[in-house]
Amino acid sequence: MVAVAIPTVSQGFPIIDASLAMIRRFLTGRPLFDGDKYHIREKLLKRGLSQRDAVLTLYAVTAGFGFLNLVLLQLRSAIALVFASMGVGIFLGVQQLRHQQFVELLSVLQRVTRRRQIVANHVVIRQSSETLRECQDLASMCQILRDALESIGFDTFRFLKSGKNGFSRPSFGPCAICPMDLGCFPGASTK
C-alpha cells in the first residue's frame, strides 16, 4: 500500500489538477481531454493573485505534498492520516477555487440528501397510515401517531375539537390533555 501511496503523494498536485479538469469537463458534457482555461493556476490568476503569487502558492502546495511524502517514508503506519490530511486539504482547496461545476455538484448532492429524507418520511407516514386503519382504540392511535411523528422530527402534535360533533375531552383519556386541545406527547404545551 505504501509503495503505491508514495508516488501518488509525490505527484499529488499534477494528479489533482488533471483529475479536477476531467471531472469539470465531464460535469459540463465537454470532451474529457480538451483544453480549457480553468486549471488551478488560471483560477488563482482570476482570483486576483499575481503570476508570482500564483506560482508561490503552487510551490507551497507541492511542498505540502512533499512533506506528506516524507511522513509516509518515515511512518509507514500513518498512511490513513496522510490520506485524510490530503482529502481535507483538497476539499478546502477546491472550495477556494470556486469552480461553478463543483458548486453545482454540491448543490445537487444536498438536494439528493434532502430528497432521500423526504422519501423516508413519506414511507413512515404511509406505513403509519396503514397501521391506523387497523387501529381499534384511541390509546393505540396515539401510540402509532407518537411513534411515527417522533421518527420524522416532530416533538408534539395535538387534536383540535372541531364543531358540535367533535371529540369530547373524556374520549382522549389515554393522551395528555391540554386546554381545548389534545397533545399526545408528555409535557406538550399549547400556544
MDTraj code that builds the backbone (N, CA, C; nanometers):
import mdtraj as md
import numpy as np

residues = "MET VAL ALA VAL ALA ILE PRO THR VAL SER GLN GLY PHE PRO ILE ILE ASP ALA SER LEU ALA MET ILE ARG ARG PHE LEU THR GLY ARG PRO LEU PHE ASP GLY ASP LYS TYR HIS ILE ARG GLU LYS LEU LEU LYS ARG GLY LEU SER GLN ARG ASP ALA VAL LEU THR LEU TYR ALA VAL THR ALA GLY PHE GLY PHE LEU ASN LEU VAL LEU LEU GLN LEU ARG SER ALA ILE ALA LEU VAL PHE ALA SER MET GLY VAL GLY ILE PHE LEU GLY VAL GLN GLN LEU ARG HIS GLN GLN PHE VAL GLU LEU LEU SER VAL LEU GLN ARG VAL THR ARG ARG ARG GLN ILE VAL ALA ASN HIS VAL VAL ILE ARG GLN SER SER GLU THR LEU ARG GLU CYS GLN ASP LEU ALA SER MET CYS GLN ILE LEU ARG ASP ALA LEU GLU SER ILE GLY PHE ASP THR PHE ARG PHE LEU LYS SER GLY LYS ASN GLY PHE SER ARG PRO SER PHE GLY PRO CYS ALA ILE CYS PRO MET ASP LEU GLY CYS PHE PRO GLY ALA SER THR LYS".split()
xyz = np.array([
    [0.0828, -0.1200, 0.0000],
    [0.0000, 0.0000, 0.0000],
    [0.0870, 0.1262, 0.0000],
    [0.1915, 0.1265, 0.0809],
    [0.2804, 0.2421, 0.0889],
    [0.3550, 0.2592, -0.0431],
    [0.3885, 0.1490, -0.1100],
    [0.4593, 0.1569, -0.2377],
    [0.3758, 0.2285, -0.3434],
    [0.2447, 0.2180, -0.3342],
    [0.1560, 0.2893, -0.4269],
    [0.1322, 0.4317, -0.3773],
    [0.1256, 0.4490, -0.2472],
    [0.0939, 0.5800, -0.1902],
    [0.2049, 0.6816, -0.2116],
    [0.3308, 0.6392, -0.2005],
    [0.4420, 0.7344, -0.2106],
    [0.4467, 0.8036, -0.3462],
    [0.4424, 0.7312, -0.4594],
    [0.4416, 0.8041, -0.5878],
    [0.3147, 0.8861, -0.6091],
    [0.2034, 0.8375, -0.5562],
    [0.0781, 0.9128, -0.5712],
    [0.0863, 1.0450, -0.4969],
    [0.1373, 1.0424, -0.3759],
    [0.1506, 1.1655, -0.2975],
    [0.2561, 1.2559, -0.3607],
    [0.3657, 1.1971, -0.4125],
    [0.4715, 1.2776, -0.4755],
    [0.4185, 1.3569, -0.5943],
    [0.3313, 1.2954, -0.6695],
    [0.2747, 1.3614, -0.7870],
    [0.1345, 1.4157, -0.7566],
    [0.1081, 1.4464, -0.6321],
    [-0.0252, 1.4870, -0.5884],
    [-0.0827, 1.6045, -0.6635],
    [-0.0055, 1.7118, -0.6779],
    [-0.0604, 1.8306, -0.7426],
    [-0.0977, 1.8068, -0.8886],
    [-0.0085, 1.7501, -0.9726],
    [-0.0492, 1.7265, -1.1118],
    [-0.1672, 1.6296, -1.1237],
    [-0.1703, 1.5291, -1.0364],
    [-0.2821, 1.4336, -1.0411],
    [-0.4127, 1.5046, -1.0065],
    [-0.4095, 1.5879, -0.9050],
    [-0.5303, 1.6601, -0.8643],
    [-0.5746, 1.7577, -0.9731],
    [-0.4806, 1.8321, -1.0295],
    [-0.5149, 1.9291, -1.1339],
    [-0.5780, 1.8594, -1.2538],
    [-0.5181, 1.7489, -1.2976],
    [-0.5729, 1.6752, -1.4119],
    [-0.7077, 1.6122, -1.3770],
    [-0.7194, 1.5584, -1.2575],
    [-0.8461, 1.4960, -1.2164],
    [-0.9585, 1.5988, -1.2088],
    [-0.9285, 1.7141, -1.1491],
    [-1.0303, 1.8196, -1.1413],
    [-1.0730, 1.8645, -1.2802],
    [-0.9771, 1.8761, -1.3711],
    [-1.0099, 1.9175, -1.5073],
    [-1.1017, 1.8157, -1.5742],
    [-1.0712, 1.6871, -1.5588],
    [-1.1557, 1.5857, -1.6221],
    [-1.2944, 1.5807, -1.5582],
    [-1.3017, 1.5963, -1.4271],
    [-1.4327, 1.5969, -1.3600],
    [-1.5144, 1.7175, -1.4056],
    [-1.4509, 1.8357, -1.4123],
    [-1.5204, 1.9567, -1.4596],
    [-1.5755, 1.9352, -1.5992],
    [-1.4937, 1.8814, -1.6865],
    [-1.5360, 1.8608, -1.8256],
    [-1.6468, 1.7569, -1.8339],
    [-1.6374, 1.6529, -1.7530],
    [-1.7422, 1.5511, -1.7514],
    [-1.8745, 1.6120, -1.7064],
    [-1.8705, 1.6932, -1.6009],
    [-1.9923, 1.7538, -1.5477],
    [-2.0579, 1.8496, -1.6468],
    [-1.9775, 1.9138, -1.7308],
    [-2.0341, 2.0084, -1.8281],
    [-2.0573, 1.9445, -1.9643],
    [-2.0247, 1.8156, -1.9779],
    [-2.0507, 1.7462, -2.1040],
    [-1.9487, 1.7745, -2.2128],
    [-1.8339, 1.8265, -2.1771],
    [-1.7288, 1.8545, -2.2750],
    [-1.6390, 1.7325, -2.2885],
    [-1.5661, 1.7197, -2.4007],
    [-1.4694, 1.6094, -2.4118],
    [-1.3663, 1.6171, -2.2992],
    [-1.3362, 1.5028, -2.2401],
    [-1.2512, 1.4988, -2.1209],
    [-1.1102, 1.5504, -2.1449],
    [-1.0584, 1.5358, -2.2648],
    [-0.9187, 1.5702, -2.2888],
    [-0.9025, 1.6985, -2.3695],
    [-1.0094, 1.7765, -2.3850],
    [-0.9976, 1.9087, -2.4475],
    [-0.9432, 2.0073, -2.3449],
    [-0.8620, 2.1001, -2.3922],
    [-0.8052, 2.2008, -2.3022],
    [-0.9083, 2.3052, -2.2615],
    [-0.8815, 2.3713, -2.1507],
    [-0.9639, 2.4840, -2.1087],
    [-0.8782, 2.5778, -2.0243],
    [-0.9362, 2.6873, -1.9818],
    [-0.8615, 2.7861, -1.9031],
    [-0.9108, 2.7892, -1.7595],
    [-0.9386, 2.6718, -1.7055],
    [-0.9890, 2.6646, -1.5688],
    [-0.9022, 2.5760, -1.4801],
    [-0.7773, 2.5571, -1.5181],
    [-0.6868, 2.4820, -1.4322],
    [-0.6572, 2.5657, -1.3079],
    [-0.5954, 2.5030, -1.2108],
    [-0.5731, 2.5682, -1.0816],
    [-0.4950, 2.6988, -1.0981],
    [-0.3914, 2.6990, -1.1803],
    [-0.3122, 2.8209, -1.1979],
    [-0.3979, 2.9337, -1.2536],
    [-0.4797, 2.9038, -1.3552],
    [-0.5657, 3.0073, -1.4148],
    [-0.6696, 3.0580, -1.3149],
    [-0.7233, 2.9673, -1.2335],
    [-0.8216, 3.0099, -1.1333],
    [-0.7573, 3.1020, -1.0289],
    [-0.6331, 3.0723, -0.9917],
    [-0.5634, 3.1597, -0.8966],
    [-0.5408, 3.2981, -0.9569],
    [-0.5041, 3.3024, -1.0847],
    [-0.4848, 3.4315, -1.1514],
    [-0.6162, 3.5077, -1.1599],
    [-0.7252, 3.4383, -1.1894],
    [-0.8564, 3.5042, -1.1989],
    [-0.9053, 3.5526, -1.0627],
    [-0.8577, 3.4918, -0.9555],
    [-0.8953, 3.5349, -0.8208],
    [-0.8168, 3.6570, -0.7779],
    [-0.7240, 3.7049, -0.8623],
    [-0.6535, 3.8285, -0.8323],
    [-0.5096, 3.8117, -0.7894],
    [-0.4581, 3.6905, -0.7842],
    [-0.3181, 3.6709, -0.7489],
    [-0.2305, 3.7104, -0.8677],
    [-0.1144, 3.7645, -0.8383],
    [-0.0194, 3.7938, -0.9449],
    [0.0417, 3.6619, -0.9915],
    [0.1091, 3.6660, -1.1053],
    [0.1745, 3.5460, -1.1586],
    [0.2704, 3.4890, -1.0532],
    [0.3460, 3.5766, -0.9907],
    [0.4435, 3.5349, -0.8892],
    [0.3741, 3.4707, -0.7700],
    [0.2659, 3.5316, -0.7205],
    [0.1934, 3.4770, -0.6054],
    [0.1284, 3.3431, -0.6388],
    [0.0760, 3.3313, -0.7602],
    [0.0147, 3.2046, -0.8023],
    [0.1189, 3.0931, -0.8051],
    [0.2370, 3.1238, -0.8600],
    [0.3439, 3.0235, -0.8656],
    [0.3905, 2.9872, -0.7252],
    [0.4042, 3.0859, -0.6368],
    [0.4449, 3.0574, -0.4985],
    [0.3403, 2.9717, -0.4264],
    [0.2140, 2.9984, -0.4537],
    [0.1071, 2.9162, -0.3942],
    [0.1177, 2.7717, -0.4418],
    [0.1413, 2.7552, -0.5715],
    [0.1545, 2.6192, -0.6253],
    [0.2797, 2.5503, -0.5709],
    [0.3876, 2.6251, -0.5519],
    [0.5078, 2.5687, -0.4898],
    [0.4770, 2.5238, -0.3467],
    [0.4006, 2.6045, -0.2743],
    [0.3664, 2.5697, -0.1366],
    [0.2810, 2.4424, -0.1322],
    [0.1872, 2.4308, -0.2243],
    [0.1045, 2.3097, -0.2304],
    [0.1908, 2.1885, -0.2618],
    [0.2816, 2.2035, -0.3588],
    [0.3713, 2.0936, -0.3944],
    [0.4627, 2.0586, -0.2770],
    [0.5090, 2.1585, -0.2043],
    [0.5923, 2.1335, -0.0862],
    [0.5121, 2.0587, 0.0209],
    [0.3838, 2.0927, 0.0342],
    [0.2976, 2.0215, 0.1283],
    [0.2861, 1.8739, 0.0932],
    [0.2714, 1.8462, -0.0366],
    [0.2684, 1.7057, -0.0793],
    [0.4025, 1.6383, -0.0521],
    [0.5108, 1.7107, -0.0733],
    [0.6429, 1.6561, -0.0433],
    [0.6583, 1.6232, 0.1040],
    [0.6082, 1.7119, 0.1903],
    [0.6130, 1.6872, 0.3340],
    [0.5336, 1.5620, 0.3700],
    [0.4140, 1.5489, 0.3118],
    [0.3334, 1.4299, 0.3384],
    [0.4044, 1.3036, 0.2902],
    [0.4792, 1.3168, 0.1794],
    [0.5564, 1.2041, 0.1283],
    [0.6655, 1.1641, 0.2269],
    [0.7329, 1.2631, 0.2854],
    [0.8351, 1.2337, 0.3863],
    [0.7742, 1.1663, 0.5096],
    [0.6550, 1.2100, 0.5485],
    [0.5869, 1.1467, 0.6607],
    [0.5611, 0.9996, 0.6293],
    [0.5192, 0.9732, 0.5054],
    [0.4948, 0.8337, 0.4659],
    [0.6226, 0.7508, 0.4689],
    [0.7329, 0.8106, 0.4256],
    [0.8594, 0.7374, 0.4256],
    [0.9052, 0.7038, 0.5671],
    [0.8815, 0.7940, 0.6617],
    [0.9265, 0.7738, 0.7987],
    [0.8278, 0.6917, 0.8820],
    [0.7013, 0.7176, 0.8619],
    [0.5969, 0.6499, 0.9411],
    [0.5002, 0.5786, 0.8465],
    [0.5344, 0.4622, 0.8064],
    [0.4511, 0.3888, 0.7103],
    [0.3117, 0.3607, 0.7653],
    [0.2977, 0.3568, 0.8943],
    [0.1672, 0.3303, 0.9555],
    [0.0747, 0.4522, 0.9497],
    [0.1270, 0.5679, 0.9084],
    [0.0475, 0.6912, 0.9058],
    [-0.0224, 0.7127, 0.7722],
    [-0.0371, 0.6079, 0.6928],
    [-0.0952, 0.6240, 0.5593],
    [-0.2380, 0.6786, 0.5653],
    [-0.3165, 0.6313, 0.6607],
    [-0.4539, 0.6810, 0.6733],
    [-0.4551, 0.8290, 0.7105],
    [-0.3669, 0.8676, 0.8008],
    [-0.3576, 1.0081, 0.8415],
    [-0.3151, 1.0965, 0.7242],
    [-0.2190, 1.0490, 0.6453],
    [-0.1719, 1.1269, 0.5292],
    [-0.2852, 1.1450, 0.4292],
    [-0.3564, 1.0376, 0.3983],
    [-0.4650, 1.0493, 0.3005],
    [-0.5820, 1.1301, 0.3549],
    [-0.6079, 1.1220, 0.4832],
    [-0.7125, 1.2051, 0.5426],
    [-0.6740, 1.3525, 0.5333],
    [-0.5463, 1.3832, 0.5628],
    [-0.4980, 1.5216, 0.5515],
    [-0.5091, 1.5711, 0.4083],
    [-0.4705, 1.4852, 0.3144],
    [-0.4819, 1.5231, 0.1732],
    [-0.6267, 1.5492, 0.1346],
    [-0.7161, 1.4626, 0.1807],
    [-0.8579, 1.4792, 0.1482],
    [-0.9141, 1.6100, 0.1984],
    [-0.8828, 1.6431, 0.3236],
    [-0.9308, 1.7698, 0.3804],
    [-0.8708, 1.8875, 0.3039],
    [-0.7400, 1.8799, 0.2766],
    [-0.6738, 1.9878, 0.2030],
    [-0.7307, 2.0064, 0.0630],
    [-0.7543, 1.8958, -0.0056],
    [-0.8110, 1.9040, -0.1413],
    [-0.9508, 1.9624, -0.1365],
    [-1.0314, 1.9176, -0.0410],
    [-1.1680, 1.9690, -0.0289],
    [-1.1681, 2.1198, -0.0053],
    [-1.0851, 2.1651, 0.0885],
    [-1.0789, 2.3082, 0.1176],
    [-1.0229, 2.3870, -0.0006],
    [-0.9221, 2.3304, -0.0668],
    [-0.8634, 2.3974, -0.1824],
    [-0.9616, 2.4120, -0.2975],
    [-1.0374, 2.3079, -0.3247],
    [-1.1362, 2.3136, -0.4339],
    [-1.2438, 2.4160, -0.4014],
    [-1.2827, 2.4251, -0.2750],
    [-1.3806, 2.5268, -0.2374],
    [-1.3267, 2.6674, -0.2617],
    [-1.1986, 2.6885, -0.2343],
    [-1.1395, 2.8208, -0.2551],
    [-1.1320, 2.8579, -0.4027],
    [-1.1182, 2.7586, -0.4886],
    [-1.1102, 2.7861, -0.6322],
    [-1.2448, 2.8253, -0.6914],
    [-1.3523, 2.7873, -0.6243],
    [-1.4891, 2.8246, -0.6645],
    [-1.5219, 2.7848, -0.8081],
    [-1.4934, 2.6615, -0.8430],
    [-1.5364, 2.6101, -0.9730],
    [-1.6877, 2.5970, -0.9695],
    [-1.7555, 2.6566, -1.0630],
    [-1.9012, 2.6544, -1.0635],
    [-1.9557, 2.5125, -1.0789],
    [-1.8827, 2.4268, -1.1496],
    [-1.9269, 2.2890, -1.1670],
    [-1.9345, 2.2169, -1.0322],
    [-1.8360, 2.2409, -0.9457],
    [-1.8348, 2.1749, -0.8160],
    [-1.9361, 2.2368, -0.7208],
    [-1.9587, 2.3660, -0.7344],
    [-2.0630, 2.4309, -0.6546],
    [-2.1981, 2.3694, -0.6896],
    [-2.2223, 2.3513, -0.8196],
    [-2.3485, 2.2910, -0.8644],
    [-2.3575, 2.1447, -0.8220],
    [-2.2471, 2.0713, -0.8306],
    [-2.2460, 1.9314, -0.7879],
    [-2.2788, 1.9203, -0.6392],
    [-2.2226, 2.0063, -0.5575],
    [-2.2518, 2.0065, -0.4147],
    [-2.3990, 2.0376, -0.3896],
    [-2.4533, 2.1311, -0.4663],
    [-2.5947, 2.1657, -0.4542],
    [-2.6831, 2.0454, -0.4892],
    [-2.6468, 1.9739, -0.5944],
    [-2.7230, 1.8548, -0.6343],
    [-2.7163, 1.7487, -0.5249],
    [-2.5969, 1.7278, -0.4688],
    [-2.5822, 1.6282, -0.3627],
    [-2.6653, 1.6649, -0.2402],
    [-2.6711, 1.7935, -0.2079],
    [-2.7526, 1.8370, -0.0948],
    [-2.9007, 1.8138, -0.1231],
    [-2.9440, 1.8402, -0.2482],
    [-3.0839, 1.8150, -0.2831],
    [-3.1164, 1.6668, -0.2770],
    [-3.0225, 1.5824, -0.3221],
    [-3.0432, 1.4376, -0.3172],
    [-3.0571, 1.3922, -0.1726],
    [-2.9730, 1.4442, -0.0856],
    [-2.9791, 1.4075, 0.0561],
    [-3.1117, 1.4501, 0.1174],
    [-3.1544, 1.5719, 0.0858],
    [-3.2837, 1.6182, 0.1375],
    [-3.3966, 1.5342, 0.0807],
    [-3.3884, 1.5024, -0.0474],
    [-3.4931, 1.4233, -0.1126],
    [-3.5013, 1.2843, -0.0502],
    [-3.3864, 1.2286, -0.0170],
    [-3.3839, 1.0974, 0.0471],
    [-3.4562, 1.1021, 0.1808],
    [-3.4347, 1.2079, 0.2581],
    [-3.5036, 1.2221, 0.3865],
    [-3.6533, 1.2394, 0.3657],
    [-3.6914, 1.3131, 0.2636],
    [-3.8333, 1.3318, 0.2337],
    [-3.8982, 1.1981, 0.1993],
    [-3.8303, 1.1180, 0.1182],
    [-3.8829, 0.9865, 0.0822],
    [-3.8968, 0.8994, 0.2074],
    [-3.7947, 0.9012, 0.2934],
    [-3.8010, 0.8225, 0.4170],
    [-3.9187, 0.8675, 0.5040],
    [-3.9410, 0.9978, 0.5141],
    [-4.0539, 1.0493, 0.5919],
    [-4.1865, 1.0053, 0.5322],
    [-4.1962, 1.0075, 0.3996],
    [-4.3205, 0.9645, 0.3334],
    [-4.3476, 0.8174, 0.3604],
    [-4.2422, 0.7365, 0.3607],
    [-4.2591, 0.5938, 0.3888],
    [-4.3126, 0.5740, 0.5299],
    [-4.2573, 0.6455, 0.6272],
    [-4.3048, 0.6348, 0.7658],
    [-4.4518, 0.6742, 0.7742],
    [-4.4892, 0.7815, 0.7076],
    [-4.6276, 0.8281, 0.7116],
    [-4.7206, 0.7265, 0.6469],
    [-4.6810, 0.6705, 0.5335],
    [-4.7660, 0.5699, 0.4667],
    [-4.7807, 0.4437, 0.5516],
    [-4.6711, 0.3996, 0.6138],
    [-4.6790, 0.2817, 0.6997],
    [-4.7697, 0.3093, 0.8195],
    [-4.7589, 0.4272, 0.8772],
    [-4.8445, 0.4631, 0.9901],
    [-4.9897, 0.4717, 0.9481],
    [-5.0128, 0.5230, 0.8281],
    [-5.1487, 0.5332, 0.7769],
    [-5.2124, 0.3946, 0.7643],
    [-5.1345, 0.2980, 0.7152],
    [-5.1858, 0.1616, 0.7051],
    [-5.2148, 0.1036, 0.8436],
    [-5.1267, 0.1291, 0.9376],
    [-5.1449, 0.0784, 1.0731],
    [-5.2655, 0.1444, 1.1396],
    [-5.2872, 0.2719, 1.1138],
    [-5.4017, 0.3413, 1.1730],
    [-5.5342, 0.2854, 1.1245],
    [-5.5381, 0.2312, 1.0033],
    [-5.6626, 0.1722, 0.9516],
    [-5.7059, 0.0518, 1.0348],
    [-5.6094, -0.0160, 1.0958],
    [-5.6389, -0.1340, 1.1763],
    [-5.6543, -0.1001, 1.3248],
    [-5.6386, 0.0266, 1.3578],
    [-5.6400, 0.0708, 1.4969],
    [-5.7803, 0.0513, 1.5561],
    [-5.7858, -0.0005, 1.6799],
    [-5.9132, -0.0304, 1.7437],
    [-5.9516, 0.0682, 1.8545],
    [-5.8518, 0.1364, 1.9120],
    [-5.8842, 0.2260, 2.0224],
    [-5.7964, 0.3511, 2.0171],
    [-5.8343, 0.4466, 2.0971],
    [-5.7662, 0.5751, 2.0983],
    [-5.6228, 0.5640, 2.1497],
    [-5.5983, 0.4800, 2.2483],
    [-5.4626, 0.4649, 2.3022],
    [-5.3679, 0.4131, 2.1941],
    [-5.4138, 0.3164, 2.1163],
    [-5.3310, 0.2630, 2.0066],
    [-5.3048, 0.3700, 1.9020],
    [-5.4095, 0.4472, 1.8715],
    [-5.3948, 0.5540, 1.7729],
    [-5.2909, 0.6558, 1.8196],
    [-5.2965, 0.6945, 1.9447],
    [-5.1998, 0.7903, 1.9979],
    [-5.0586, 0.7338, 1.9923],
    [-5.0427, 0.6069, 2.0247],
    [-4.9091, 0.5459, 2.0221],
    [-4.8541, 0.5399, 1.8794],
    [-4.9374, 0.5048, 1.7843],
    [-4.8942, 0.4982, 1.6436],
    [-4.8527, 0.6365, 1.5954],
    [-4.9333, 0.7363, 1.6258],
    [-4.9007, 0.8734, 1.5848],
    [-4.7743, 0.9226, 1.6534],
    [-4.7608, 0.8927, 1.7825],
    [-4.6419, 0.9349, 1.8567],
    [-4.5159, 0.8744, 1.7935],
    [-4.5177, 0.7441, 1.7677],
    [-4.4006, 0.6766, 1.7098],
    [-4.3656, 0.7321, 1.5721],
    [-4.4678, 0.7496, 1.4886],
    [-4.4437, 0.7968, 1.3522],
    [-4.3913, 0.9400, 1.3510],
    [-4.4558, 1.0266, 1.4253],
    [-4.4192, 1.1678, 1.4203],
    [-4.2864, 1.1962, 1.4904],
    [-4.2552, 1.1232, 1.5961],
    [-4.1243, 1.1404, 1.6600],
    [-4.0120, 1.1000, 1.5644],
    [-4.0339, 0.9919, 1.4891],
    [-3.9276, 0.9437, 1.4000],
    [-3.9003, 1.0388, 1.2843],
    [-3.9955, 1.1241, 1.2496],
    [-3.9700, 1.2187, 1.1401],
    [-3.9426, 1.3599, 1.1898],
    [-3.9262, 1.3745, 1.3225],
    [-3.8769, 1.5015, 1.3737],
    [-3.9777, 1.5897, 1.4462],
    [-4.1013, 1.5458, 1.4622],
    [-4.1982, 1.6253, 1.5368],
    [-4.1747, 1.6048, 1.6857],
    [-4.1943, 1.7094, 1.7639],
    [-4.1824, 1.6929, 1.9076],
    [-4.3182, 1.6988, 1.9765],
    [-4.4224, 1.7344, 1.9039],
    [-4.5572, 1.7369, 1.9608],
    [-4.6601, 1.7367, 1.8492],
    [-4.7799, 1.6943, 1.8834],
    [-4.8942, 1.7093, 1.7943],
    [-5.0182, 1.7181, 1.8816],
    [-5.1271, 1.7596, 1.8246],
    [-5.2486, 1.7733, 1.9040],
    [-5.3706, 1.7545, 1.8156],
    [-5.4790, 1.7109, 1.8802],
    [-5.6083, 1.7014, 1.8149],
    [-5.6872, 1.8242, 1.8574],
    [-5.7517, 1.8857, 1.7646],
    [-5.8354, 2.0006, 1.7981],
    [-5.9814, 1.9594, 1.7902],
    [-6.0592, 2.0034, 1.8844],
    [-6.2017, 1.9765, 1.8835],
    [-6.2645, 2.0658, 1.7775],
    [-6.3373, 2.0044, 1.6876],
    [-6.3970, 2.0842, 1.5812],
    [-6.5471, 2.0591, 1.5751],
    [-6.6227, 2.1652, 1.5805],
    [-6.7677, 2.1565, 1.5649],
    [-6.8378, 2.0911, 1.6829],
    [-6.9707, 2.0816, 1.6727],
    [-7.0527, 2.0257, 1.7802],
    [-7.0308, 1.8765, 1.7965],
    [-7.0004, 1.8093, 1.6873],
    [-6.9864, 1.6641, 1.6934],
    [-6.8407, 1.6203, 1.7071],
    [-6.7523, 1.7103, 1.7489],
    [-6.6107, 1.6774, 1.7656],
    [-6.5903, 1.5834, 1.8829],
    [-6.4677, 1.5438, 1.9060],
    [-6.4356, 1.4537, 2.0162],
    [-6.4605, 1.5234, 2.1488],
    [-6.5055, 1.4475, 2.2443],
    [-6.5212, 1.5041, 2.3785],
    [-6.3930, 1.4812, 2.4576],
    [-6.3677, 1.5654, 2.5575],
    [-6.2466, 1.5529, 2.6383],
    [-6.2305, 1.4136, 2.6998],
    [-6.3324, 1.3548, 2.7563],
    [-6.3134, 1.2234, 2.8185],
    [-6.2673, 1.1151, 2.7200],
    [-6.3022, 1.1282, 2.5928],
    [-6.2630, 1.0239, 2.4967],
    [-6.1133, 1.0252, 2.4703],
    [-6.0422, 1.1296, 2.5137],
    [-5.8977, 1.1393, 2.4924],
    [-5.8193, 1.0980, 2.6167],
    [-5.8812, 1.0246, 2.7059],
    [-5.8181, 0.9849, 2.8300],
    [-5.6768, 0.9300, 2.8161],
    [-5.6441, 0.8456, 2.7184],
    [-5.5091, 0.7883, 2.7105],
    [-5.4004, 0.8901, 2.6777],
    [-5.4362, 1.0042, 2.6239],
    [-5.3373, 1.1040, 2.5850],
    [-5.3404, 1.2202, 2.6834],
    [-5.2303, 1.2928, 2.6898],
    [-5.2250, 1.4104, 2.7773],
    [-5.3159, 1.5185, 2.7208],
    [-5.3983, 1.5758, 2.8036],
    [-5.4949, 1.6747, 2.7552],
    [-5.4464, 1.8145, 2.7891],
    [-5.4476, 1.8998, 2.6904],
    [-5.4138, 2.0410, 2.7086],
    [-5.5442, 2.1192, 2.6993],
    [-5.5479, 2.2390, 2.7497],
    [-5.6716, 2.3171, 2.7420],
    [-5.7195, 2.3317, 2.5979],
    [-5.8390, 2.2901, 2.5729],
    [-5.9086, 2.2997, 2.4439],
    [-5.8459, 2.2135, 2.3349],
    [-5.7398, 2.1423, 2.3592],
    [-5.6865, 2.0541, 2.2581],
    [-5.6156, 1.9375, 2.3248],
    [-5.5696, 1.8450, 2.2436],
    [-5.5099, 1.7233, 2.2972],
    [-5.3668, 1.7127, 2.2490],
    [-5.2714, 1.6999, 2.3382],
    [-5.1335, 1.6767, 2.2991],
    [-5.0938, 1.5342, 2.3348],
    [-5.0473, 1.4586, 2.2410],
    [-5.0165, 1.3180, 2.2671],
    [-4.8750, 1.2959, 2.3156],
    [-4.7933, 1.4025, 2.3297],
    [-4.6601, 1.3854, 2.3847],
    [-4.6591, 1.4378, 2.5265],
    [-4.5925, 1.3691, 2.6148],
    [-4.5881, 1.4191, 2.7533],
    [-4.5310, 1.5599, 2.7567],
    [-4.5903, 1.6441, 2.8346],
    [-4.5403, 1.7792, 2.8513],
    [-4.5719, 1.8702, 2.7333],
    [-4.6620, 1.8294, 2.6443],
    [-4.6930, 1.9129, 2.5289],
    [-4.7560, 2.0417, 2.5785],
    [-4.7168, 2.1513, 2.5194],
    [-4.7718, 2.2803, 2.5631],
    [-4.8617, 2.3353, 2.4553],
    [-4.9485, 2.4217, 2.4928],
    [-5.0362, 2.4870, 2.3955],
    [-4.9961, 2.6321, 2.3854],
    [-4.9865, 2.6777, 2.2651],
    [-4.9520, 2.8173, 2.2426],
    [-5.0532, 2.8780, 2.1491],
])
top = md.Topology()
chain = top.add_chain()
for i, resn in enumerate(residues, 1):
    res = top.add_residue(resn, chain, resSeq=i)
    for name in ("N", "CA", "C"):
        top.add_atom(name, md.element.get_by_symbol(name[0]), res)
traj = md.Trajectory(xyz[None], top)
